[in-house]
Amino acid sequence: MGKHFGRTIIQDVLRMQGEGLTSREIGNFFGLGVKQIRKLLERYRKNERRIESGILPQPGRRSRKIFETAEERLLYENKQLRMENELLRSFHHAIGRR
């Protein structure tokens, strides 16, 4: 289970836990293991404690680069391909291939 999946079921898990169900019963309902349910709740509680202390959660990854024109996108792709090409050349040179 990825972390993103937990965001979709956390309210259900909290409700079920409030009703007195065990982690095993909750896991069986969702088709998950006990450890997955415990980790889900652990991440949720940790995040809640951070919010209460004034630390706002940050997104976990970089946002996508947005291009104004098709030309900007092509220039960016060209730059990326040149870097990949240079890395491959360096690798082949390091292992003795041309």
Sequence and secondary structure as in RCSB ss.txt:
>XXXX:A:sequence
MGKHFGRTIIQDVLRMQGEGLTSREIGNFFGLGVKQIRKLLERYRKNERRIESGILPQPGRRSRKIFETAEERLL
YENKQLRMENELLRSFHHAIGRR
>XXXX:A:secstr
  HHHHHHHHHHHHHHHHTT  HHHHHHHHT  HHHHHHHHHHHHHHHHHHHTT     SS      SSHHHHHH
HHHHHHHHHHHHHHHHHHHTT  
